[in-house]
């Protein structure tokens, strides 16, 4: 028997402990998707109309360096969330994202979900709280990558 979107979300780390009524609302904005290895899921600067709950596979979150080309900031896997820009204006992707291997995810319609969180302050707070953790992890990963790329110079 195939699991419903609501069941899949209840098993995902990001949605763990979310109230069933909230999961039902959220599931109404979602669908299952699949990406083959090498497929771009998002491009920096593009409209961030969606976000993803990764179920299987791996996704590289990348920034572009003129000197070195694409640099992987973070690799996401099962239980991770890809995308937070859908929630905050101007709703543009801040990074590139590419499937490193065959990847299955739940895709969320950002506009649908924004409408629901704006009409339900408790759900809105819950999403902002959970996404703040995603943003902090992403920024920490980017900071570490930049420190590695540009190095810390020490004076002899």
KANOR-V446397 format. One line per field, one symbol per residue. ss: DSSP state (a for helix, b for strand, c for the rest). Layout:
ss: ???
This chain:
ss: ccccaaaaaaacaaaccccaaaaaaaaccbbbbbbccccbbbccccbccbbbbbbbccbbbbbbbcccbbbbbbbbccccbbcccccccccbcccbbbbcccbbbbbbbaaaaaaaaaacaaaaaaaaaaaaaaaaaaaaaaaaaaaaaacccccc
